[in-house]
């Protein structure tokens, strides 16, 4: 009986030490973050897809907030256009920086193009919130 309890305890400790959530690894957990004019889908591997009213982007590395909640991650940003999309047409994606701050289930996010340093916009997102997008028509 004593040996069984010891074995159960050891296994519990081992599992606690080896399993870790995204937050334990210092990054934003997978899921949807939504806000006005923006949707952020964080994948299990830490990469993210960004969808805006008339644009889209990717974040190619995990969003890893520091001790104060601030983060900075590299990615791409592509503007979309009104009207039909021609067969084989691909939007040109520019390198971009996604920076902001996470506090609980709230996130501020600013997108800045790397080359021109143009600030595309700043957004307020909430984890699990349904985004409000108006796509280009």
N, C-alpha and C positions, 0 to 999 in steps of 0.2 A: 504494500500500500504506500509506504513512504517513498519507495523507488518510483512508483507511478506518478506521485505528486511532484517529485523532483523533476522527472522527465517532462511533465506537462508544463511546469514553470519554465524550464530551460527552453522548451519549444516556443512558448509565448514570448519570452525575451528575444529569441532569435528572430521571430516574425516581426516584432516591433522594431527591431534594429534594421531589418532588411527592407521592409515596406516603407515607402515614403511617398507622400503626395507631392503635387507640383509645388505647393506652398512650402513644404519642407525642403524642396530643392531650390527655393528662392526664385520661383517664377510664377506667373499667373496661371491658374488652373485652366484646363481645357473647358470650352463652352462658348456661349454666345454673350456678347456685350452689345447693348443697343442704346441708341440715342437718336436725337433729331438729325436726320440726314446721314446716318452712319450705322453700319453693322460690322462688328468685329467677331470673326470666328476663330477661336484659338484651338488648334489641333492638339492631340495627345503628345506629339513630338515637340510642341512648343512653337511651331511656325503658325502664322496667322494669315487669314484672308480678310481683306478690308473691302467693303462695298459702300459706295457713296451714291448720291443722287445721279450724278453723271460722270462717274469715275470708279476706278477700282484699284486695288493695290495688294501687295503682299508684304509680310514681315518675315524675313528669312531666318530669324533667330528668335529664341525665346524672349518674351517680355519678362525681364528679371529686375524687379524693383529692389533698390538698395534699402538700407535700414530706415530711411525717411519716406520710402514709397516711390521715389523718383526712378525713372527708367529712360533708356535711350536704346533704340534698336534700328538696325539697317533694314531696308527693303526697297520696294519699287512702287511707283505711282503712275497710273495711266489715265488720261482723260478720255472720255467717251464723247460721242456726238449724236445729234438728233438725226432722225431719218434712218433709212435702211442701212444695214451693214452688208457690204459686198462679200461675196463668197471668197474665202481666203484672207479677208481683211483682218489685220491684227493691230490693236492699239499699241502705239509706241510707248514703252514703259521707261520712265526716268528713274534714276537712283533717288531714294528719298530716306529721310530720317524720321522715325516715329518716336516722339519723346513725350513724356508726361509724368503723371503721378497717380498712384493707386492708393486709396484709403478705404479699406473694407470692401464693399461691393461697388464703390464709386471710382471712376477713372476719368482723368482729363487727358486728352490726347491732342497733340499738335503735329501736323504733317508738314515737313519742309523739304522742298526739292534740294538735293545736294549741290548740283551744279550752279544753279542761279540763286540759291538761297531764298527762293520765293516761298513764303509761308502759304500753303494751300488752305489751311484752316485749323481752327481749334474746336474741339468737340467735348461734350460731357456724355459719358456712357455709364450705364448701370449693368452689372452682371445679371444675366437672365432676363433682361428687359427686351420686349419686342421692339425692334428698331422702326423708325418712321422714315421711309425712303420714298422719293418721287423720282422714278427713273426717267431718263431722256426719252422723249417720244418723237 
